[in-house]
């Protein structure tokens, strides 16, 4: 039986939480959180998990960007724990599990997610679409490194792609059967084609 998110929980998050992303950098705005929510729900439907928890975790996972990027995952967990409204929908134990999942979602984390919920949001946050990844990498660079030249932005993009998505990169996928696995292999093939990367880069820089 297909689960559906509680209407009252959805209303609260759509009115009070999702709009917070409008204040973040271009790579982490509303379109990003909506993508993570969609991906999380698609994964959750195939697993024996609480759909409301998966939905809320996805919605809160990057709220900690309000205090900067470096520790945003920890701040997201703190924000989730502190939100008294969530106690209308979840137990204290569920809230703690959700907060830990938000803390564990970061790709560069030094430990595995502590629960299935952490693995769901971590996987959902890694939508492997080459053009989207290039666009978000450039957007982040423009926001945070405006002093770089065009070529320096390209080199920064290439370095980031290899550090995160390369065969020796730090990105880990938690569901081998997910569409992300095949997409990651396609991205890695593209990363070996500098001409193609430059074409994608030039296209984005013209927007």
N, C-alpha and C positions, 0 to 999 in steps of 0.2 A: 504494500500500500504506500502510495506516494505521500510523503509528509509535506506540509505547507507551513510557512513561517507564521507565527502568531500575528494577526492584523494589528493589534495594539503595540506590539514590539516593533513591527515594521514602521508604523506611523511615528513612533518616538524617534527611531533612528533616522528615518528620512527627514524629519523636521529639525532634529537637534544635533545629530552626529555627522551625517554626510555633508551638510553645508560647511563644516569646519575645514574640509579639504579645499575649499575655494581660496583659502588664504595661503596654501602651501606652494612650493615651487612647481613649475610647469609639468614636471615628470610625476608629480604626486597629487594631482588635482582630482576632481570628482570622477572623471572618466576612469582613473586608475582604481579608485576604491570600488566603483561599480563593477569593474572587470573582476576584481578579486572576490567580491561577493558572488558574482555569477559563477566563477570557477569553483568557489568553495561549495556552493549549493549543488553543483553538478557532481562533485566528488562525494559529498555527504549523502546524496540520494543512493549511492551504490554501497554505502557502508552502514553499519549498525550504530548510528550516532544520533545525538539530539540536534535536529535541524535548526532550532532557535539558537543554540549555542554556536554552531558553525556560522550562522548568519551574523550574530553579534560580534564574534571574534574578527571576522573579515572587516566589518564596519569600523572597528576600533583599532585595527592593527597598526595604522600609521598616524593615529591622532597625536602621538608623542612628538611629531615633527614641529609642533608648536614651540618646543624648546630646543630645536636644532636636530641635525641628522645623526650625530655621532652616537647618542644614547637614546634615540627615539623609541626603540623597541622596549627599553626599560620604562620609559615615561608612559608609553602606551599602556603597559601593564598597570602602572600606578593609576592612570586615569580611569581605566576600567574598574579597578578595585574601589575607587573612590566614588563612583557614580551610584548614588543611592537609588535612583530610579530603577536600576537593573534588579534591585532586590524585590521588585514587584513581579519579576519574571523568573528569577533563578535563586537557587539556594546559595549559601555562602561557599559551599564546596564547589558548586558549579562555577561560581564567579572566580574562585581561585584557579580552577582548571583553565578557564578562559583567559585570565590574566597571564598565566604561565605560557599559554599558547601564543599570545601576542608578543611576549618577551622572546619566544623561541623562533619567531618567524624569519628573522634576518638571515640572508644567504651566507653572510660571513660569520655566523655564530660559531663559537668554539665547541658547541655540544649539540647533540641530537635533540629534536623536540621531545619533550617529556610525555607527550600524550598523542593520541590519534588526532586530536584537534589541532595540535601544533603542527603536525605533519600536513594536515589538510590546508591550513592557511599558508604554510611555507610553500607548498606546491602551487596553490592558487596564485600566490604572489609572483610566480615564475612563469608567466604566460610567454612561451618562447615563440615570438613572432619577429623575424629579423627586422622588418621595417619599423615596427614599434620599438624594438630595443635600440636601434640606431637613433630614432627620433628622441626617445627619452634620454639617451646618453648625451646627445647634442644639447637638448633643452637644459639638462642639469649643468652641463659645462657653461652654457651661456649665462645661466643664473648665477653660478658660483665662481666662474673664472672669466669675467668679461674682458680682462686684459689680454687674453690669448689671441694670437693671430689665427687666421683661417686654417693654416697648415698645422699650427699647434693644436687647434681643436680636433683636427683629423687624427693626429698622432695620439692625443689623449683618448679619443674614442677607440682606436685600435688597441691601445694598451689595456683599457678597461675591458674590452670584449675578451681579450685573451686571459686576463687575470681572473675574470668571473666565469666565462663560458667555455674557455679552452679545455682541452682534454686533461690538462693538469690544473684547471681552475678550481676555485673554491665552491662553485655552485654544486649543490646536490639535489637530486630529485628523489622523492620519497615514494612514488608510485610508478614502478617501471612500466606498467600497462597504460599509463596516462598518455594522452596525445603529446604531452611535452617532450617525451623521450625521443620520438621521431623528429619533432621540430628542432630539438637541440642538435641532432646529427646534421640536419640540413643547415642550421646556422653555422656549425663548425666547418662544413664544406665551404660555405660562403666566405668565412673568415680567411680562408686560404686564397681567395680571389681578390687581390687588392683593387683591380680595376672595377669590379662590381661594388666593393665597399665604397670606393670614391664616387661612383655613380649615385649610390644611395645617399651618401653624405652631401653631395652637391645638390641633390633634389631637396633635401631637408633644409639646407642652408638658404635656399632661394625662397622658402616660405616665409 
